[in-house]
Amino acid sequence: YSGQNGLKQSLILAEMIRSYGWCVEIPAQGGSLKNQLKKADRLGVHIVLILGDQEIETATVVVKHMGSGNQETVSVVNLHDHLQSMRFIP
């Protein structure tokens, strides 16, 4: 996320995803996307959601699978179904 609006939208999105039963962490310090992805990789995170200004404007989120590096843009409306289809045992 970037800026106050990005933080607000990230918190709203995080609560929505937590209601699906997923664990969510939002970087407290922000920082560059590259550094945030490196930290997520070090922590063993499997799926990262990227929310930038463009995604906020279009009500979408980028879903990145850290193992494969594949990513796709998903509508917030369809996010629950998309995340359900990605459930796996590490």
C-alpha positions in Angstrom: 0.0 0.0 0.0 1.0 3.6 -0.3 -0.3 6.7 1.5 -3.1 7.0 4.0 -5.8 5.9 1.6 -3.7 2.8 0.7 -3.4 2.0 4.4 -7.1 2.4 5.0 -8.0 0.2 2.1 -5.4 -2.4 3.1 -6.9 -2.6 6.6 -10.4 -3.0 5.2 -9.2 -5.7 2.8 -7.3 -7.5 5.6 -10.4 -7.7 7.8 -12.4 -9.1 4.9 -9.8 -11.8 4.2 -9.5 -12.6 7.9 -13.2 -13.2 7.9 -12.5 -16.0 5.4 -10.3 -17.7 7.9 -6.9 -16.6 6.4 -4.0 -15.0 8.4 -3.1 -11.6 7.2 -0.2 -9.3 8.0 0.2 -5.8 6.8 3.7 -4.3 6.9 3.8 -1.7 9.6 6.7 0.2 8.1 5.6 0.0 4.5 8.8 0.4 2.4 9.4 -0.5 -1.2 7.4 -3.4 -2.8 10.7 -5.2 -3.5 11.7 -5.1 0.2 8.2 -6.2 1.3 8.3 -9.2 -1.1 11.7 -10.1 0.2 10.5 -10.0 3.8 7.4 -12.1 2.8 9.7 -14.7 1.2 12.0 -14.9 4.2 8.9 -15.4 6.4 7.8 -18.3 4.2 4.6 -16.6 3.0 2.9 -18.5 0.2 0.5 -15.8 -1.1 0.9 -12.1 -1.2 -1.8 -9.5 -2.1 -0.6 -6.3 -3.6 -2.8 -3.2 -3.3 -1.6 -0.1 -5.1 -3.2 3.1 -6.3 -4.4 1.5 -9.6 -5.9 -1.5 -7.7 -7.7 0.8 -5.3 -9.2 2.8 -8.3 -10.3 -0.4 -10.0 -11.4 -2.4 -6.9 -8.9 -5.1 -7.7 -5.9 -6.7 -6.0 -2.9 -8.5 -7.4 -2.6 -12.0 -6.0 1.0 -13.3 -6.2 2.0 -16.9 -5.5 5.4 -16.6 -4.0 6.5 -20.2 -4.9 5.9 -19.9 -8.6 6.1 -16.1 -9.0 2.8 -16.2 -10.9 0.5 -13.3 -10.3 -2.9 -12.2 -11.5 -5.2 -9.3 -10.9 -8.5 -10.3 -9.3 -11.6 -8.3 -8.6 -12.3 -7.7 -4.9 -15.7 -9.1 -5.5 -14.2 -12.4 -6.7 -11.4 -12.5 -4.2 -13.0 -15.0 -1.8 -13.6 -17.6 -4.5 -10.1 -17.0 -5.9 -8.5 -17.5 -2.6 -10.6 -20.6 -1.9 -9.3 -22.1 -5.1 -5.7 -21.5 -4.0 -6.0 -23.3 -0.6 -3.3 -25.9 -0.2 -1.2 -27.6 2.4 2.4 -26.3 2.4 
